[in-house]
Amino acid sequence: MNVRSVVTAVGVLAVGWGLAVVFAPGLATLFPLRDLFVKFVGLLAFVQGLRVVQSRRHTDIDGTDTGDPETNVTLPIPGQEFDERLRSVHSGPRKRRFRSRKELRERLESALVEAIVQREGCSDDGARTRIETGEWTDDPEAAAFVAGQPAPRRSWREWLRQSFGSESAFQHRAQRSARAVARYVEEGR
């Protein structure tokens, strides 16, 4: 007979004796070994604790890997896509450069049409009319760019500054127009 079956038998007998005492309390006075009984139960609990500790010492520890709860999420910066498109209008074959310039201008125009429709409560055609007349902004260069019209005449100082700058005339006009559209949208909020 091994230790496990002896401990199990003693446990079953102890539970049976406990149930018998619950239903017939007079059985508890049969054995006057009160102090000895408490010490015996304590010894059994100690032996059982040692047995569990010994069995756990020889087993591998299984743990759960938790993910990092505070991961950094990179979100796009507002206007970053526009800036990347604006930087790329001078790269690649000529046909692609013209197409990317046209798409950039049309994107600004569609954003402005949507903003005018929401702010003024007019139709798309009414918004396009306001864009063509330039009444949506007080910046004539931005109004001309979004409407697809040639740039108004610049002063010599402005022409000279732009000639020695790092951005082309198209990039300058596009950025100026984007700022004007952003101002229009912000004023409408």
C-alpha positions as CSV (number, residue, x, y, z in Angstrom):
1,M,0.0,0.0,0.0
2,N,1.4,3.4,-0.9
3,V,1.3,6.7,1.0
4,R,-1.3,8.2,-1.3
5,S,-3.9,5.4,-0.6
6,V,-3.2,5.6,3.1
7,V,-3.8,9.4,3.1
8,T,-6.9,9.0,1.1
9,A,-8.3,6.3,3.4
10,V,-7.6,8.5,6.5
11,G,-9.2,11.4,4.8
12,V,-12.3,9.4,3.9
13,L,-12.6,8.2,7.5
14,A,-12.2,11.7,8.9
15,V,-14.9,13.1,6.6
16,G,-17.2,10.1,7.5
17,W,-16.5,10.7,11.2
18,G,-17.2,14.4,10.8
19,L,-20.6,13.7,9.1
20,A,-21.5,11.2,11.7
21,V,-20.8,13.8,14.4
22,V,-23.0,16.4,12.6
23,F,-26.0,14.0,12.6
24,A,-25.3,12.5,16.0
25,P,-23.5,15.1,18.3
26,G,-23.3,12.5,21.1
27,L,-20.6,10.6,19.2
28,A,-18.2,13.5,19.7
29,T,-18.0,12.6,23.4
30,L,-17.1,9.0,22.8
31,F,-13.4,9.8,22.6
32,P,-12.1,12.2,25.4
33,L,-8.9,12.9,23.5
34,R,-9.6,16.6,22.7
35,D,-6.1,18.0,22.8
36,L,-4.6,14.9,21.3
37,F,-7.2,15.0,18.5
38,V,-6.4,18.7,17.7
39,K,-2.7,17.9,17.6
40,F,-3.4,14.9,15.3
41,V,-5.4,17.0,12.8
42,G,-2.7,19.7,12.9
43,L,-0.1,17.0,12.1
44,L,-2.1,15.7,9.2
45,A,-2.5,19.2,7.8
46,F,1.2,19.7,8.1
47,V,2.1,16.4,6.4
48,Q,-0.4,17.2,3.6
49,G,1.1,20.6,3.1
50,L,4.6,19.1,2.9
51,R,3.4,16.6,0.4
52,V,1.9,19.3,-1.9
53,V,5.1,21.4,-1.6
54,Q,7.3,18.4,-2.6
55,S,5.1,17.5,-5.5
56,R,5.2,21.1,-6.8
57,R,9.0,21.3,-6.5
58,H,9.5,18.7,-9.2
59,T,7.1,20.2,-11.8
60,D,7.7,22.9,-14.3
61,I,6.3,26.3,-13.8
62,D,3.7,27.3,-16.4
63,G,3.3,31.0,-16.8
64,T,1.3,33.2,-19.2
65,D,3.0,35.8,-21.3
66,T,1.1,39.0,-21.3
67,G,1.4,41.6,-24.0
68,D,2.7,45.0,-23.4
69,P,-0.3,47.0,-22.3
70,E,1.2,50.4,-23.2
71,T,2.3,50.1,-26.8
72,N,2.9,53.2,-28.8
73,V,0.6,53.7,-31.7
74,T,1.8,56.0,-34.4
75,L,-1.0,58.0,-35.9
76,P,-0.7,60.0,-39.1
77,I,0.0,63.7,-38.7
78,P,-2.7,65.9,-40.2
79,G,-1.5,67.2,-43.6
80,Q,1.3,64.7,-43.9
81,E,-0.2,63.0,-46.9
82,F,-0.7,66.4,-48.6
83,D,3.0,67.3,-47.8
84,E,4.2,64.0,-49.3
85,R,2.2,64.5,-52.4
86,L,3.4,68.1,-52.7
87,R,7.0,66.9,-52.5
88,S,6.5,64.4,-55.2
89,V,5.0,66.7,-57.8
90,H,8.5,67.3,-59.3
91,S,9.6,63.7,-59.5
92,G,9.1,61.1,-62.2
93,P,8.2,61.4,-65.8
94,R,6.6,64.5,-67.1
95,K,3.1,62.9,-67.6
96,R,3.1,61.7,-64.0
97,R,4.2,65.1,-62.7
98,F,1.3,66.9,-64.6
99,R,-1.2,64.2,-63.4
100,S,0.0,64.5,-59.7
101,R,-0.3,68.3,-59.9
102,K,-3.8,68.1,-61.3
103,E,-4.8,65.5,-58.7
104,L,-3.5,67.7,-55.9
105,R,-5.3,70.8,-57.1
106,E,-8.5,68.8,-57.6
107,R,-8.2,67.3,-54.1
108,L,-8.0,70.8,-52.6
109,E,-11.0,71.8,-54.7
110,S,-13.1,68.9,-53.6
111,A,-12.3,69.5,-49.9
112,L,-13.2,73.2,-50.4
113,V,-16.5,72.3,-52.2
114,E,-17.4,70.0,-49.3
115,A,-16.6,72.7,-46.7
116,I,-18.6,75.4,-48.6
117,V,-21.6,73.0,-48.9
118,Q,-21.5,72.3,-45.2
119,R,-20.9,75.9,-44.1
120,E,-23.1,77.8,-46.6
121,G,-25.8,75.1,-47.1
122,C,-25.7,75.4,-50.9
123,S,-25.4,72.8,-53.6
124,D,-22.2,71.5,-55.2
125,D,-22.8,73.8,-58.2
126,G,-23.2,76.8,-56.0
127,A,-20.0,75.9,-54.1
128,R,-18.1,75.6,-57.4
129,T,-19.5,79.0,-58.5
130,R,-18.1,80.5,-55.3
131,I,-14.8,78.9,-56.0
132,E,-14.6,80.2,-59.5
133,T,-15.4,83.8,-58.4
134,G,-13.0,83.5,-55.5
135,E,-15.5,84.8,-52.9
136,W,-14.6,82.1,-50.4
137,T,-11.2,83.8,-49.4
138,D,-9.5,87.1,-49.5
139,D,-6.3,85.5,-50.8
140,P,-6.3,86.0,-54.6
141,E,-3.4,83.6,-55.2
142,A,-5.2,80.8,-53.3
143,A,-8.5,81.5,-55.0
144,A,-6.9,81.4,-58.5
145,F,-5.0,78.1,-57.7
146,V,-8.1,76.2,-56.4
147,A,-10.2,77.5,-59.4
148,G,-7.5,76.4,-61.8
149,Q,-6.7,79.9,-63.1
150,P,-3.3,81.4,-63.7
151,A,-1.6,83.1,-60.8
152,P,-2.1,86.8,-60.3
153,R,0.9,89.1,-60.9
154,R,3.4,89.1,-58.1
155,S,5.5,91.9,-56.9
156,W,9.2,91.9,-57.7
157,R,10.1,91.2,-54.1
158,E,7.8,88.2,-53.9
159,W,9.1,86.9,-57.3
160,L,12.7,87.3,-56.2
161,R,12.1,85.6,-52.8
162,Q,10.4,82.7,-54.5
163,S,13.1,82.4,-57.2
164,F,15.8,81.8,-54.6
165,G,13.6,79.7,-52.3
166,S,13.6,75.9,-52.1
167,E,10.1,75.4,-53.4
168,S,8.7,75.8,-56.8
169,A,5.9,78.2,-57.7
170,F,3.4,75.4,-57.8
171,Q,4.4,74.2,-54.4
172,H,4.2,77.7,-53.0
173,R,0.7,78.2,-54.5
174,A,-0.5,74.8,-53.3
175,Q,0.7,75.3,-49.7
176,R,-0.8,78.8,-49.6
177,S,-4.1,77.5,-51.0
178,A,-4.1,74.6,-48.5
179,R,-3.6,77.1,-45.6
180,A,-6.5,79.2,-47.0
181,V,-8.8,76.1,-47.3
182,A,-7.8,75.1,-43.7
183,R,-8.6,78.7,-42.5
184,Y,-12.0,78.5,-44.3
185,V,-12.8,75.2,-42.6
186,E,-11.7,76.4,-39.2
187,E,-13.8,79.6,-39.4
188,G,-16.9,77.5,-40.2
189,R,-16.6,75.5,-37.0
